[in-house]
Amino acid sequence: MPRIKLMSNSGDGFPDTDVTATTVGALKAELGSTSNSAVSVNGVASTDNQELTDGDLVAVVANDKTGGIVIIGKD
């Protein structure tokens, strides 16, 4: 169970977050993100098979219907 730094959807930066996912694809499923979401791990755009490790800095975002960006995170 990695402890990653997941971009907060409440403006709190990248707090430590325990997740069960060990890959980006599993993290997207765990967060309930949409298929059009983009994930960055340590500043690099990542594919679904990218492995997650303790301390990774992760941002998950998706476009909303009006063209804005929605941050997807754990509440």
PyMOL commands that set and color helices and strands:
alter all, ss='L'
color gray80, all
select helices_A, chain A and resi 24-31
alter helices_A, ss='H'
color red, helices_A
select strands_A, chain A and resi 3-6+16-18+38-41+44-45+57-63+69-71
alter strands_A, ss='S'
color yellow, strands_A
deselect
rebuild
show_as cartoon
